[in-house]
Amino acid sequence: MKVIGDRLAIDGLVVDDECAVRLVREREQAGDDPVKTVRDAVEIGARVLDREQAAANAEFVKTEFERAAGELNLQFTDRAREVAEYFNQRVEAVFGPENGHLQKELEKLFSDGSSASVQNRVRELVQETLTRSREDLVKRFTASDGSNPLADFKAETVRALHVAGQRQHESQQALLRQMSELEKQLQALRLEKEKLEEVEAEREKGTAKGRSFEEQVAEAIDAIAIAQGDVAEAVGDVRGATGKTGDIVVAIGACSGPPRGRIVFEAKDRRLSRPGALAELDKAMADRDADFAVLVVPTEDEVPSKLQTLREYNGDKLVLAHDEVALALEVGYRLARARVLMKRSDTEVDAAAVHDLVERALAAMEDVRRVKSQLSGAKTNIDRAYEVVEQMAARVRGHLAEVDLLVLGEQEPAPDPAEDQMEL
């Protein structure tokens, strides 16, 4: 066997390895070249031997490295122990809880019993600074010269208080004069209110006695009917031809003979719709066999929508507010009576003259309403005047209290007197 350059020459080599002989024989029987098989076996074996040699070398290196690492670790451990012991000694000397240098310094600097402690020194310095600042501040603010920054402010405050006092005095005088005028007006309003109360006293008597609205209307119509020679009868609980609609029936001229016509009055203390009111009046005329129907409500608020008081509808119906004025019920009664008599009269009646007189009566009633409205407004003004007087009295008391505070120097300058004026 020779190594020639990059080649290996083998001559007369005999291999008695059982595995190698069997492998070559099987390959030869299978038709493979035995020389190629031997060559592959040599090449593959060479590579295996090479890898095993490399692994053996690596294992040697690993073993040597572990040995060196163990020695190094042992040396490092010993050195680290020595360093740790040294640092423990130094830390104990500095940070020891009993004899450490840091503990001694902290005790010296922050102990309450040490005169050189930080908090005691800071406390002393703060007290000294505050004392000097307080003394300097007192000197500055008690001085009367330009060194006092509040000298101008004090002077302006004194002048403002003086001006406020004068303004307050003038405002009080104006309030007193205004109060005097209000008292005069209030007295006049009281007299006017008493007159209004007398005007409404009669109406209030009926309500005070607990009578119902229907009873009040029946009593008032009866008084009017007697003066006309008519007979008024309350029939609210009596069934008529087909029902009980209609509260008072007036037989015209029944005091002196057979009635010349009939008027039915329906008293309602609630508001009806226009169709409902007209239907109610039609039914009342049918139930009471009447020629004219009148719907009586307490006030304008209960008048049916789209209907007016003291205005005829369909020639045989009328609506009026009994509580509007005392004269309203009598005017409505007389208008209804005139309509019935004109319808039942055998002689020719001057309809134009009657219409003219009716219009004059209605115009006079408008004047009555207007006067009553003015009286109601006057009553409202009287009540409002009472409230105004109470407000003014409260303002006067408030201003007097402000005067007391101003005298004591505890009040800011008063507001503009214009703010104290009250609109009546």
Secondary structure as GFF3:
##gff-version 3
##sequence-region A 1 424
A	DSSP	beta_strand	2	4	.	.	.	ID=ss1
A	DSSP	beta_strand	7	9	.	.	.	ID=ss2
A	DSSP	alpha_helix	18	29	.	.	.	ID=ss3
A	DSSP	alpha_helix	34	95	.	.	.	ID=ss4
A	DSSP	alpha_helix	101	110	.	.	.	ID=ss5
A	DSSP	alpha_helix	118	142	.	.	.	ID=ss6
A	DSSP	alpha_helix	151	199	.	.	.	ID=ss7
A	DSSP	alpha_helix	201	208	.	.	.	ID=ss8
A	DSSP	alpha_helix	213	228	.	.	.	ID=ss9
A	DSSP	beta_strand	231	234	.	.	.	ID=ss10
A	DSSP	beta_strand	248	251	.	.	.	ID=ss11
A	DSSP	beta_strand	262	267	.	.	.	ID=ss12
A	DSSP	alpha_helix	274	288	.	.	.	ID=ss13
A	DSSP	beta_strand	292	297	.	.	.	ID=ss14
A	DSSP	three_ten_helix	300	302	.	.	.	ID=ss15
A	DSSP	beta_strand	312	313	.	.	.	ID=ss16
A	DSSP	beta_strand	317	321	.	.	.	ID=ss17
A	DSSP	alpha_helix	326	344	.	.	.	ID=ss18
A	DSSP	alpha_helix	351	408	.	.	.	ID=ss19
A	DSSP	three_ten_helix	417	420	.	.	.	ID=ss20
###
